């Protein structure tokens, strides 16, 4: 039966209804707090962006943030929203002062949408504005105005206070992770020298901008001291690391443009050209950029982003003078970097040797790469290893932020996940046996080893993360010794050749239940021994306990519950304290006696774990 298409089919939604019905348009994916780009963090960012814009205009050097349970409070010391327009600013779309470039220059929030999205997607949303001894406070629930309190006298400093609790009807069960919030806040202070953010009693401040940011992002010392260049609207920090791929951190008006855009493309182009001109050699661009780690921050008026989440810059010109971003960045790099290299010959020599080393390696594996690409195409063509999904991370589909690839071991596990997956957003890549221990090996092995080559091709990361096809890369192995070993070997591969995947929060471990406890009336899945014990106590009586030794033992029908909306993912993370080379050397190197001693000291067998619970 064909639905009747008439005037009654045309509907107009209120602002809050549209946001709640299509949250992905405003905050990307919802998530549960596992990943830094989950919606609950975007809500925080949208409020902080307004406070940052106040700071950028010279009002308020402090931002206070508290998170208690699931309620977030953000207080700035800017000018405060004009009291007479507080309701409109919080609940009327396309309303705000940022359409007036004289009031807000080079700001992030331009569309009058951000704080309204926070309001609509919050169970409770309370906003207060303080201006010149007067305070107005308004309370909303799910975007509906509940109470507009009388304007009162106050001795508090000017500013805006926003307190909100994300709505569980929208987000389901979620949990804020302090480490992800901390990373976001550090980026804010790196990009805004002189700003202090206080978060749950901890202070964040940076004196050296992108230099501090890059220092923190480095998991080991760079090949040469960080080059730090800046003028009024452009700041750059760079060095070379020991990894094979390139690593970039790009920002526009303080906004982390995780997908880059015009400014990052201009930087890459001008960096290569300047280096080639300096050494007067026509190096291959890939050799010049290999292992480069760089951060770039640019400030422009009225930036155009490719989505409301502002992850990619689309602007081509530097308003208001009209000079192109490409030309602006090129002129800056050409002058500043060239001068730096002339003044720092030791750094220039290290850079030259690095480029020559990359060139030598590239030529050595050129033939292998060609054969490897042909082999990987055949793998995809015959669907032997990759069962792809329809939506990818680098597509325009709004579901792309949910795109996931499961890396499994063997046919049984991949078969169960393949039958249970969402074919739109979830892909499956099947490993054959245990991967090679790649520690200490060169990039050549990625092309020579069929498993590594096929995995690299499936992810589309040979040239870097810009064309990564899946937002989430999930290792799904059995919860036994062999499964743990395979998991370590896969993580080693990524640490050795593509650490930026981990640094950018793309790598996860699939958490699946160890036990199934059930009686005639109820089934409970348990992810650890403690949960199993509680399940036994709850079910009582004749309880059947199943220990899942491998993922292949879980039926496709059951698997749907573990990789659907309630999927449990453990993120693999890296911090400044994690020195990758030392980690790999200890756990994956040849220091057998030391590692054996470590294993013996930390060994706990399954029976012992169960006894500690009982």
Beta strands, then each sheet from edge to edge (+ up, - down):
strand 1: 62-68
strand 2: 71-76
strand 3: 122-131
strand 4: 134-141
strand 5: 144-148
strand 6: 152-153
strand 7: 159-166
strand 8: 196-199
strand 9: 202-204
strand 10: 227-230
strand 11: 234-240
strand 12: 247-252
strand 13: 255-256
strand 14: 292-298
strand 15: 317-318
strand 16: 323-324
strand 17: 386-387
strand 18: 404-409
strand 19: 426-431
strand 20: 472-476
strand 21: 507-510
strand 22: 515-518
strand 23: 523-526
strand 24: 544-547
strand 25: 569-571
sheet 1: 5+ 4- 3+ 7- 2+ 1- 8- 9+
sheet 2: 5+ 4- 6+
sheet 3: 10+ 11- 14+ 12+ 13-
sheet 4: 15+ 16-
sheet 5: 17+ 19- 18- 20- 21- 25+
sheet 6: 23+ 22- 24+
end
